[in-house]
Amino acid sequence: MTATDGVTRTRDVVDDIIGQWARVRPKLDVSAMEVFGRLHRSFLLYRLGIAEGFAEAGTNEPGFDVLAALRRAGPEHRLSAGELARRTLVTTGGLTLRVRRLEREGYVRRERDPEDNRMVYVELTDSGRELVDRVADAHFENMNRMLGKLTSDERTSLAHLLGRLYESLQETAPGLGPGIDENGEP
């Protein structure tokens, strides 16, 4: 057991790895592993947890990402393919594969702009809207369940600290690119 600010937690594999480094390279500063090791392992567990939920609902994370971006796009639930790619942080080529699959399943439809044949719009169908609403309910409930051991104050603090970490990474990580604003825009 380890304690920080009176909160006790069980030792984990990251503690073991840090201890191993301390034995073989005592002067090596591995303190960042306390953050990144746990962040990485938490992310892997998170991905497993959400993958199960998406599979049970008959979709996957990339498909949900597209459907959710369209659902959030306003009353028309429609975006240009380029805008949808920006909001889902994938290339237009990667988006095409996702949209093609969702279109085959009847969740979206593609439409060319009659004025500019190069422009393609993607729109949520009624069945796509039903699916994304159902999956969103389960997805957010699942994420809240995953955070169940954290108090409301801990969640707020963690969200703030992760925001600060994101800012730091944007400044220091080569090739990370621009941030995303409050509207989900690059």
N, C-alpha and C positions, 0 to 999 in steps of 0.2 A: 504494500500500500504506500502511496505517496500522497502528500498533502500540499495544497496551495490555497492560501486564503481560507483555511479551515475546511475546504472541500477535499474529501478523500476519494482517491480513485485507485483502481487496481493497477499494478505494474503491467506493462504491456511489452510487446516485442520490440517496440522502439526503445524503451528503457534498456532492454537487453543489448540491442545493437550499440547504443551509446556507451554502455558499460564495456562492451567488447573493444570498441575503438579506444576507450580510455586505457585499457590494459595494453594494447599493442602500440598506440601512438598517444601517450598521455598529454603531449603538448598541442595536439591537433584540436582546433576549435570545431566541434561538431554540434554546437548548440542549435544551429539552424535545423538540424534533423528533428529536434523536438517538435518543430512546427511542420516542416515539409514531410517528414516521415508519417506523422499522424494525419496530415491533410491528405496525403496520397492514399494511405490505407483506408481512411474514411471515405474517400471518393470511390475507391473500388467497391467497398461495401454498399455505398449509396447506389452505384450503378447496378449492382446485383439486385438490390431491393426494388429499384424502379423497373428493371427489366421484367421481373416477375409480374408486377402489376400491369405493365403494358401487354405482356403476352396473354394474361388472363382476359384482358379486354379485347384481344384480337388485333393489336397493333404493335408498334415498336416506338422507341424514342425518336428516331428521325421522322417517322410519319406523324407522330404526335406534335413534334416541333413545327412542322409545316401547317398542320391543321390548327394548332393553337395560334400561330402568327396570323392566319387568315381570320380566325374567330375574333382576335383582338383588333382587327383592321377597321372596325366600324360597322355600321349597319349593312353595308353591301357585302362584307366578308370577301373582299376581292382586292388583289394587289397585282401589279405588274410582276412578271417573273423576276426581273432585276431587283425590284424592291423586296420581293419575297426572299430572294437569295441573301440580300443584305440583312434582313431581319432574322434569318435563320443561321447566319454566319457560315454559309456553304458557298461553293462556287456555283455558277449557273449550270455547269455540267453535272455536278452532284445533285443539284436541285431537280434537274430534268428527270433523273432516275427516280427520285422520290415522288415527284408529281405524277409520272407515268404510272407508277404502281398504285398510287391513291386514286388516279383517274380510272384505272381498270377495276378497282374495288368500288367505284361509284361515290367516292367521298369528295372529289373535286372535279371541276371541269375546266378545260383550257379554251380560251377564245382569242382569236387574233383581232387586233384593232382594225376596223374597216378603213380607217384613214391612213394607217401606217402598218402594213402587213408584217413588218419586222417586230412589232410590239405584240407580246403575248400576255394575256391576263389569266390569272388563276383564281377561281372562285370556289368557295365552299358550297357543296350541295346540302340539301336538307339532311340527308343521311350522314354527311360529314359533320354537320353541326351537332346532330344528336350524339354521334360518337365522341367528338371532342368534348362536349359538355359532360357526358357520362365519365369519360376517362379523366377529365380534369378534376371532377369531384373526388374520384378514387385516388388520383395522383397526389393531390394536395393533402388529403387525409393521410395517405401513406407517408408523405414527407413529415407531416406533423407527428406521426407515430414514431418515426425515426429520431426525432428530436425530443422524445418523451422524457428522457432523463435530465433535460436541461430546464431550469426555471425560466420564466419569462424574462427576467433580468439577464440571465446568462445568454439566452438567445439574442437579446438586443445587443449585448456586449460583443458576442461572437460575430454577429452580422456587421457591426461597426468595424471590428478588427479585420474581418475578411475584406471589407471595403478598402481599408487602409493598405492591406497586403496587395490587393489588386492594383491600387495606385502605384505602389512601390514596384511591382512587377512590370507595369507598363513603362515605367521610367528606366528600368534596368535590364529587362529581357530583350535581347536583340530579335527583331522580326516579329514582335508581338502585335504590332500595328496599333491603329487608333482604338480608343475606348468606345464604349457604347453609352449613349446619353440616356436620359430618363425615359425617352420614347422608344428605346430599343434600336436606335439608329447609330450607325458607325460615325 
